[in-house]
Amino acid sequence: MSTAPSTTTDEAPHTAAPAPESRGPWAPLRPLILRLHFYAGVFVAPFLLVAAATGFLYAGAFQAEKLLYSHELTVPVGDRPLSISEQVDAARTAYPEGTVSAVRPSPQDDATTRVMLSGVKGVDATHTLAVFVDPYTGTVRGALEQYGSTGALPLRTWIDEFHRDLHLGENGRLYSELAASWLWVIAGGGLVLWFSRRRALRKVRGTTGRRRTLGLHGTVGVWAAVGFLFLSVTGLTWSTYAGANIDVLRTSLGQATPSVSAAAGGGEHAGHGTAAGAGGDAGDGVGLDEILAAARAEGLGDPVEIVPPADASSAYVVKQVQRGWPEKQDAVAIDPATGEVTDVLRFDDFPLLAKLTRWGIDLHTGVLFGLVNQLALMALAGSLILLIVWGYRMWWQRGRGSAFGRPIPRGAWAQVPPYVLVPLMAGIAVIAYFVPLLGVPLAGFLVVDVVLGEIAHRRGRRTAV
């Protein structure tokens, strides 16, 4: 929930009302959660601030992209579209360099056809050059660098990569994984701390100073907490370390995302990859229009992407690419020599966790429910930015004691009943194993706090003497 110290009256003696008394096993746990919330808020908040700001921009980039690249994306509606092969020929004439890695036929009457070229000089190796063709006249309306399965163009690609890795490559991805690893911990800890306070201490109206900031911080955080938990979990699914562990777990449970067989002879769905289009343009055999017609006969409606065979032993792969609700993710493999469908994969047949992963990622990236989804993400990102600002403001308003606040009281761990402490530590160990960018900093926080506690204890002894 909150992203900076959401301290309560435990660290705010200027508040008029007394702190609520805690009873049972909660009493020793509360200061530990409070302290963890404080450390995570102070030290992880800068990473979350960057993730929130860039996420806000990314959510707005979908609509900005439509305006900025309207010339390339849209055309006047004509009488009769050209064949797909003619449209691809027009793109190849204008841009003979590179090979055709995919074709996305015009999905609406006023939309252009995209012909994606790989191996083009000056284009990032992980990107393609998207050539936009008027489906009615064959006129090339422009070409833009494209990234990802959602067809991100330069504006959204730049923001996406900044959000993901700060344009620092694989090492930069650690920042976003750190933010995602801790967001759910901070949000969950903030919820526990907020609802453990007396109702009178949670109100905002009529309060001033630090208590008012705390009230705003907590109230907004409570309303946004579920969204933060969702963003954290879905963000981890494609992170470097936690994401790899999640993939291994899904595979071991038989819940990996299947793919259609790209072998010309067909085969089972699981364990086969789709053609990446490395083989370039179509050679002898049936043409693109026959390939698309065969896919249509299998029920694959727009929008679709046609991926040429990777080599002589591979098939065409035609897959639906609609990420909005309801998702269209069916795929077929088609023999390039005969036009025969050799394999079919239906989204309805995906394992449950594979479907949930697909929906979660698309909701996280703002495409599942279109504009409403994007506005909701912008609201969440804005809330997170406010919570970070309020959190640091509370830290400043406290204006007393150590810059790092008061350490956990000595012996706090020993006061936790074993029947609570043992399962708690076991759970933390398991989570830290699967989410290492949570476990390593958590160990660091504990070490730092033990050191600060020992320093405070020795100073107290010297003062007493």
Sequence and secondary structure as in RCSB ss.txt:
>XXXX:A:sequence
MSTAPSTTTDEAPHTAAPAPESRGPWAPLRPLILRLHFYAGVFVAPFLLVAAATGFLYAGAFQAEKLLYSHELTV
PVGDRPLSISEQVDAARTAYPEGTVSAVRPSPQDDATTRVMLSGVKGVDATHTLAVFVDPYTGTVRGALEQYGST
GALPLRTWIDEFHRDLHLGENGRLYSELAASWLWVIAGGGLVLWFSRRRALRKVRGTTGRRRTLGLHGTVGVWAA
VGFLFLSVTGLTWSTYAGANIDVLRTSLGQATPSVSAAAGGGEHAGHGTAAGAGGDAGDGVGLDEILAAARAEGL
GDPVEIVPPADASSAYVVKQVQRGWPEKQDAVAIDPATGEVTDVLRFDDFPLLAKLTRWGIDLHTGVLFGLVNQL
ALMALAGSLILLIVWGYRMWWQRGRGSAFGRPIPRGAWAQVPPYVLVPLMAGIAVIAYFVPLLGVPLAGFLVVDV
VLGEIAHRRGRRTAV
>XXXX:A:secstr
  SS    GGG TT SS      TTHHHHHHHHHHHHHHHHHHHHHHHHHHHHHHHHHHHHHHHHHHHTHHHHB 
   SS   HHHHHHHHHHH  SSEEEEEE  SSTTB EEEEEES TTS TTSEEEEEE TTT  EEEEEEEBTTT
TB HHHHHHHHHHHHTTSGGGGHHHHHHHHHHHHHHHHHHHHHHHHS HHHH  TT  HHHHHHHHHHHHHHHHH
HHHHHHHHHHHTTSSHHHHHHHHHHHHTT        BTT   STT      TT S  SSS HHHHHHHHHHTT 
 SSEEEE  SSTTB EEEEE B SSS B  EEEE TTT  EEEEE GGGS HHHHHHHHHHHHHTT SSHHHHHH
HHHHHHHHHHHHHHHHHHHHHHH  S TT     TTTGGGS HHHHHHHHHHHHHHHHH HHHHHHHHHHHHHHH
HHHHHHHHHHHHHH 
